[in-house]
């Protein structure tokens, strides 16, 4: 299982990638949005 720090690093990386103006293909943006949301849920569950 990954540590919280590893998950947070990956979350921040994906957030930056999604916000990059070169990420304009809607399918890729949608995939990153879902993945980012899933990582957020995983982080929330760890702290509940």
N, C-alpha and C positions, 0 to 999 in steps of 0.2 A: 504494500500500500504506500502511496506517495505521502510525503510530509506536507503540512499546510504550506510551507514556504515554496515547495515545488509547484503546488497547485496555484498559488498566488502568482508566481512567476509566469506560468503558462497562461493564466487568465489575463495578466497585464499584456503579455505578448499578443494574444489574440485581440484584445481590445485595441491596441495600437494598429494591428494589421487591418482590422475592420474599419477603423477611422481613416486609414490611408486613402487618399483620393484616387489612387490607382485601382482600388478594389471596387470596381464598378459593375462587375458581372453579377446580376441579381441572384443567380443560383448559389454562387460562392458566398455572397454576402449573407444570404439566408442560412446557409450551412454554418458559417461562423457565428451568426446570431444564436442559433440553437445550441451550438457547442458552448458558447459563452454563458448562456442561460443555465445550461446543465452544470457547468463548473460553479456558478454562483449558488445553485441549489446545494451542491455537494459541500461547499464551504459553510452554508447556513446550517446544514444538518450536523456538521461537526461541532457547532457551537450551541446546539439546542439542548 
